[in-house]
Amino acid sequence: MKHTHWILFLLTATFFFACENSDNDRPMADTSYNWEEHLPFTTNYQIFSMPFTEDFEPIPIEKGKVAISEASGLAYSVKNKDMIWSHNDSGHANVLFLINAKTGEIMARYTIIGTVNNDWEDMEISIDAKTKESYLYVADTGDNNERKLNYKIYRFKEPVYKQEHYGQNIQLTPEGLSVINTMYPDGSHDAESLLVDPKTNDIYLVTKRDVRSILYVLPFPYKTDGSVNAMYKAGTFSFREASAGTVSLDGTKIMIKNRQDIFYWQHNPNQHLWETLAQTPVKAPYVGEPQGEAIAFDKDNNYFTLSEALNNNIDPTLYKYIYLKQQ
């Protein structure tokens, strides 16, 4: 009888050990969190008196002019060394620009087959926790008149640049394309800021035209069969007119910007993204741009910003802000 007890104990311990290790090998969506019961946060901090972080050089490096008229998103490439992705917003084709992050030169243009640019307003790159594959997310979530019933987020494997792509417009059918249809729980919103939690794959949108910017979440897993995913209201910020957002690849840093400021949070990846965003941020350096609507971290936690063209005819500058705590 004693031996039987020991066998049962060992089998149970082995089962739990296997489950624990298995969890480390797959996307860590926290299905234990009940979004139906979530109480949205409301922050209350003063923007003008907010201190600045000392994590970054206060003056950016000008990397070069970029020949894009209405840049509205940035994502630093994982697969293509020293390159960064961008796109235009409404009124333009469904094209991604691959930019040399050292010079600002556009290396290639990729028309993404299977997508439509109604109003692409932000993009993000994230590495899937299970496959280690880098995915691009493109938010077709712009809605200046706030009249749309639902919105789309495109997700696909990051394309790989080849030397023969230089200077070309490539017709690209992306691998693993998912079309994620979604809607807000309380009507229409204009959202220009996209965040992806690299631990859970949850997608967050931040609104622009509300009295104060609102945070919504689309929890993972999301339906990609054409049906509409419902979002949840996660909270309300103290700032307004959010125009871009980004999460570092390691999930330890978050930024959301509007035209005047960049708000910066240090994030514990063991928490939900919204739990960190419910806290008071600090400001990150920002020199100001004519119409800055794009921001992205690189793999070393430096960050880049890019504006729309001044008066539609003066090319914007790609700025790089240096992270001072690199190991």
N, C-alpha and C positions, 0 to 999 in steps of 0.2 A: 504493500500500500504506500509506503514511504517513497519507493522508487517511482510509483505512478505520479505522486505529487511533484517530484522533482522534474519528471518529464513534462508535465503540464506547465510548470513554471518556466522551463527552458523554451518550450514552444511559444508561450505567451511573450516572453522577453524578446525572442527572435522576431516575432511578428511586429512588435512595436518598434524595434530597432530598424527593421526593413521599411516600415511606414515612414519613420522619421527621415531616413536617408532618401527614400523615394520622393518626399516632399521637396528635398533640396535640388532634385533633378527636373522639376517641371515648373511651369509658370505658377507663381505663388499667389493665386487669387484667393483672397480671404473671404471664403463663402460663409464664414461665421458672422460677418457683419450684416446686420439687417437694415438695409437702406430704407425699407418701408417705415421703420421706427426712428429714422434719423431726425434729429432736431437741428435745423440749420443754425449756424453760428452767425453772430453779428459783431463786427469789430468796432472799436471806438478809439482811434489814435489820431494824433495831430500830424499832418503831413509836413507842414512847414518847419516844425521843430525837430523832426526826425533826424537822428545822428547818421553819419556815413560809416560804412564798413571800412576797415583798413586792410581787407583781404586782397585788394587790387590796386594796381598803379592808378593814380587819379587822372593821368593824361594818357589817352590812347595812342596807339601807333596807326598812322594812316597807311593802309595797305595798297590803296590804289582806287581809281575810279572804276565804276561798274556800269556798263551800258545797259541798264534796266530802267524802264520808265516809272513803274509803279510797284517796286519790290514790296512784298507784303509778308514774307516769311523767310526764315533761314534754318538750315539744319547742317551741322558740320559732318562731313562724310566719315563713315567708319571704313568703308572698303576702298576708297580712293584717297590716297595720301595727299595731304595739304590742299584739299579741295572742299568746297562748301556749296550746298544746294540753295537755290532760291526760286521764287516764282512771282509773277504779277498777279494782280487781283482782277476784279470784274472788267469786262470789255476786252479781255485778252484770251489767247488760246490756252489749251490745257498743256502747257509746256513747262518743264523744269529746266532751269539753267544750272549748269555745273561750272563753278567759278574757281579759279586759282586763288586760294586764300592768301597767297603771298603777294600777288600783284593786282588782283581784281579783274583779271582777264577772263572773259567767258570762254571756256574750253569747248563746250558743246551744249546743244539744246536737245532736249528729249521730249517729243510729243507722246504723252502717256495714253495709249490706246485703251479704251474702256472707261475713260473718265471724261467729265465735262467741267469746264471752268465757268460756273455761274458766278461765283464770287469767292475765289480762293483767298483766305485771309490769314492763314498761318500754317506752318508745317513743323513737324518734330521728327526726330530720329530716336529709336529706342532699340535696345538689343533684347530679343526674346530670352527670357530666363531659362527656357527649356532647350531650345535649339541653338542658342547663341547666334542666331541670325539677326542681322540689322534690318529693321523695317522702317520705311518712311510712312508717315501719316500726314495727309493733306486735308485741311479743314475747309470744306466748301460751306462755310457757315456765315458768310457775310449777308446782311439783310438790312440795308440802310433804312428802308421804309417799314421794317418790322411787320411784314405781311405774310411771310412764308409759313406753311403749315409744318413742314419738316425739312431736315437738312441732311447733308451727306459728309461722311469722313471716309477718305480712301486710305487703304492700308495695303502695302505691297513690299516685297523684298527690294532692298536698295540696289539700283542698277550699278553695273561695273563699267567704268570708262575704259575704252580701248584707244590706242594711238590713232587708229583710222577714224575715230569719231571727231577728231580735232576740227573745229570750225564748221561742223556739220549740224543739220537738224535731223535727228534720228527718230524714225517712227518706231516706238518701243512698246511691245506688249509686255507689261511687267509680270514677273513671276509672283504667284501667290496673291493676286489682286483680290481684295475684299472690298465690297461696297457696303458701308455701314450706314443705314438710314436711321435717323434719330429725331426725336421731338422733345420739346420742353414740357414740363408738367403744367405750365401756367401761361401758355401763349407763345407769341413770337419774340425773338430777341436777335440783336446783331452781336455776333461774337467774333472777335479778331485775335483771340489768344487761345492757344492749344497747349495743353500739358498732358504728358503720358507718364504714368507711374511705372518705372521699369521693373518694380517688384511684382505688382499685381496686374499690370496691363490695363488698369482703369484709365479711361480717357476723361479729361477735365476740359471744360470750356469756360472762359471768363467773358462776360458781356461788356459792351462798350457804351451803349446809349441809355442805359438806365441811370437813375439819379446817382446811384453808387453801383460800381461793378459787382455783378453777382457771379458766384461760382456754382457751376452745375457739373454733375458727374454721370458718366455712362459706365457702370461697372462691367468688368470682364466676368464671364464670357458674354460677347455681344452676338446677336443674330446677324448673319450675312446672307440670308436667303431671300432678301427683298422685303421682308416684313420690317416694321418700324420698332426700334428700340426706344424705350422710355428712359429719359434722364431724371435725375433727382436733384433738387436744390440742396447744395451743400452749405452755402453761407453767403454772407454779404460783406464786402470789404469797405474800408473807410475812404478809399480813393475811387476815382471814376475814369471813364474813357480809356480803359485798358486796350492796348493795341498790339501786344505781342507777349508771348511767354515761352519759357524753356525750362527743362529739367536736365541736370547733368547726367551723363551716361551712368555714373555710379549711384545716382539717386540721392546724393548728399546735398545738392544745392538747387534752389528754385529761384527763378526771376520772372517777374511780370513788369512790363513797362507801359507807361502812357506817353503822351507827347513830351512831358516835362521831366519825368523821373523814372528811375529803375528801382523797383522794390525787391529786396533780396532776403531770402530765408535760408538758414542752414537746416537741413532735414535729416532726421534719423530714419533710415529706410525701414526700421522695424515699426514705424508708425504709418498710419494712412497719410497720404499727401494732404488731405483736408485738415488733419489735426495740426500739421505744421502751419498751413495757410491761415488757420484761425488765430495764430499768434501774431504779435506785432513784429513787422519786418524792420530792417534798416535800409537805408538807401545805398545804392552802388553808384560809382562814378558814371557820369554821362555828360558829354560835351554839348549835347543838343544837336538836332538835325532838322532840316526843313520840314520833313514829315516822316519821322522815324516810326516804322511799323514792323521791324524785324529784329530778332535777337536770338543768339544760339551760343551754347557752350561748346568748346572743343573737348577732345579727350583729356586734356591737361587742366581743365577747368578755367582756362581763359575764356572770355566771351567776346563775341562779335556783334556789331550792330550795322544796319543798313537802312537807308531812307529811300523814299520815293524821290524821283528827280525833281529838282527845283524848277518850278514853272514849266515842267514837262520837257525841258531842253538842256538842263545842266546835270550831267551824270552825277549820281550820289557817290560818296566815299565809303569804302568798306573800312570800318574801325575795328581794331583789336585792343582789348583791355587785358593786361597781363595779371595773372593770378600770382600772388607773392608767396604763397605757402606751398609751392611745389616741393616734393621730396627730392 
